[in-house]
């Protein structure tokens, strides 16, 4: 069975792990786009880190990602992730129209010509792009 939206699948897996009160999200299929999004999550302090796993026997399994979620005072740093731009509806913004998520308490993840950036980084660089998601505590 093919996956229609792999980014939304990764966000759903993260939300499910938070609902089950676990620390690690495992076996997420690898893609460059997901790694770029996770690097922004790590820079913004929403996750502790992530690891890319490759099996020694290349014919047995595909590469995957394991994410370590961050907790602050017993609560997850990620409160919610809301997917904005979807396959059926692409949402793009100019650098002057980059949204402030929850009055600046959250972060928008934006795919720009300079790579995947947080809303603060995109404003500083002066670039707009496709809004992947909003993430907040």
Buried (B, 14 or more C-beta within 10 A) or exposed (E): EEEEEBBBBBBEBBBEBBEEEEEEBEEBEBBEBBEBBBBBBBBBEBBBEBEEBEEEEEEEEEEBBBBBBBEEEEEBBBBBBEBBBEEEEEEEBEBEEBBEBBEEEBBBBBBBEEBBBBBBBBBEBEBBBBBBBBBBB
